[in-house]
Amino acid sequence: MADLIKPARSEWAPPAGRLLLAAGFWLAWLAWLRPLTLPDEGRYAGVAWDMLRSGSHAVPLLDGMPYFHKPPLYYWLTELSFSVFGVHAWAARVPSLLAAWGGACGLYVFVRRHRGAATASLTLLILCTLPFFYGGAQFANLDMLVAGLITLCVLAAVEAALRAGRGEPQRGMAMAAAALAALAVLAKGLIGLVLPGAILLVWLAWERRWRGLAALVRPSALLTFLAIAAPWFVLMQIRYPGFYDYFFVYQHFQRFAAGGFNNAQSWWFYLPVLAGLSLPWSLWAGGMFRRAFWAEGPARALRRLAAVWFGVVVLFFSMPHSKLIGYVLPALAPLAYLLAEVILAAGRGQDDAQTPRLARLSAGVAGAICVIAVAVAANQGRGSAAPLAQVVREQARPQDTFVSLHAYPFDLALYTRAPRPTWVVDDWLNPEVPVRDNWRKELYDAAKFDPVTGEEVLVSAAQFYARLCAAPEGARFWIWGNHADGEVYTPLQGVKPVVASVRHAMWRVEADAALRRRVCAGTPTAG
């Protein structure tokens, strides 16, 4: 296709292998520095640990109960990472790191093929030093995983469409795109199909590449998608009737369309987020608004693709009331490409000899922001259980029971290597529990899929006291709570915490005569 002819080779084109290895090292080298951030990193890494310790490899578990907020791909990869590298915070980030690196490598290869080594190298440099992308690569949740898979899916599908337009074989690439879309669905649900599908449909229609559309919906591609994406969902519905309604209707459509969920933001929320978290590179974005940037030429088709890609992602996630920053990570790959095109176009201008120097300055400042942000985050534990859990882990026994008072520290079981689910003491009959979008509702919903385990781990204060009174002599309980709980809960009165932080403490309570005199002689009043 004439619109995708490569430009002449630039003098700045480092060897591809070394550049991609350097990008991978850059993305990963500080991933070990900070503990898991709560709630997201602790939640998702904790689910993977729960699956690993229990051997429940098909069913995601939250405190021993089925957790169907999200599909299982991140958990599977994290289980594998824990098995290979050990149970560490950085091991929980390996899926995000691989997804970020894979998406960046795929973008580099695609741009190098169609726009040349200089554009590809600059695109990779920009993408990997965007503070938003760098942070997402080192964050243990589902957002970067699905972003990387969507990036690779779109690139494979576009490659298949371009080959179809030239009359070249495209079946393998189309099937690869379908497989990547299926993995994206297993990473985060229907957006793994909806977003790439919308991006490709709009771009193919705009470019009138109908042969490409036909190549992507061929039967072999559709069968590949179904063979990878469908089995887990079918299995979960068979094992847990009501799964489809909860996962698709409630977690997808109702959360997208309805209000009342956490993180409600205005429709324009992602515009300042993308601009601010992409500094200083986003300062170059003004060049995209020049008419000449979109004029007929060898880059126009791919610039249009990037514009559609960026616009669809931002528009899609701007529609629901609930918005989280990480949702728009799939928009960063096309943004990096557009910024690279702007910078190279400016550098070719006769009046702008400062462009190379400014680009190097942008890269240096962006890299510094990435490193400083990680260093700051490493000193902001946000209530992580890691410091307390390290002490407890050295003293705990395999038969000990962990208890949490009016809270669920998502990372406690992982850091302590707790052998069984934690008892969570709270007022589970409170009518607010099923309607408020927080950790209590997550546990409450999980218990509906496994009521037996739910009765075991979700307990009231009175039930907790009764269990302590019935415990065999010598049984030990590790209790997580706030400092004030030492005076409120009778079992803790007069007991010094084993370890404490600014906000939290952990007590060790042993079933003995002293505990029974303190707790069992009268009527429990705490909670």
Secondary structure as UniProt FT lines:
FT   HELIX           2..4
FT   HELIX           16..28
FT   TURN            29..32
FT   TURN            38..39
FT   HELIX           40..54
FT   STRAND          61..62
FT   TURN            63..64
FT   STRAND          65..66
FT   HELIX           73..85
FT   HELIX           89..92
FT   HELIX           94..115
FT   HELIX           117..129
FT   HELIX           131..137
FT   HELIX           143..165
FT   TURN            166..167
FT   HELIX           171..188
FT   HELIX           191..207
FT   HELIX           210..216
FT   HELIX           219..239
FT   TURN            241..242
FT   HELIX           243..244
FT   HELIX           245..254
FT   HELIX           255..257
FT   TURN            267..269
FT   HELIX           270..276
FT   TURN            277..280
FT   HELIX           281..289
FT   HELIX           291..294
FT   TURN            298..299
FT   HELIX           300..318
FT   HELIX           325..331
FT   HELIX           332..347
FT   TURN            350..351
FT   TURN            353..354
FT   HELIX           355..378
FT   TURN            382..383
FT   HELIX           386..395
FT   TURN            398..399
FT   STRAND          401..405
FT   TURN            410..411
FT   HELIX           412..416
FT   STRAND          423..425
FT   TURN            428..429
FT   TURN            431..435
FT   HELIX           439..449
FT   HELIX           451..457
FT   STRAND          458..459
FT   HELIX           461..470
FT   TURN            473..474
FT   STRAND          476..482
FT   TURN            483..484
FT   HELIX           485..488
FT   HELIX           490..492
FT   TURN            493..494
FT   STRAND          499..500
FT   STRAND          504..510
FT   HELIX           513..519
//
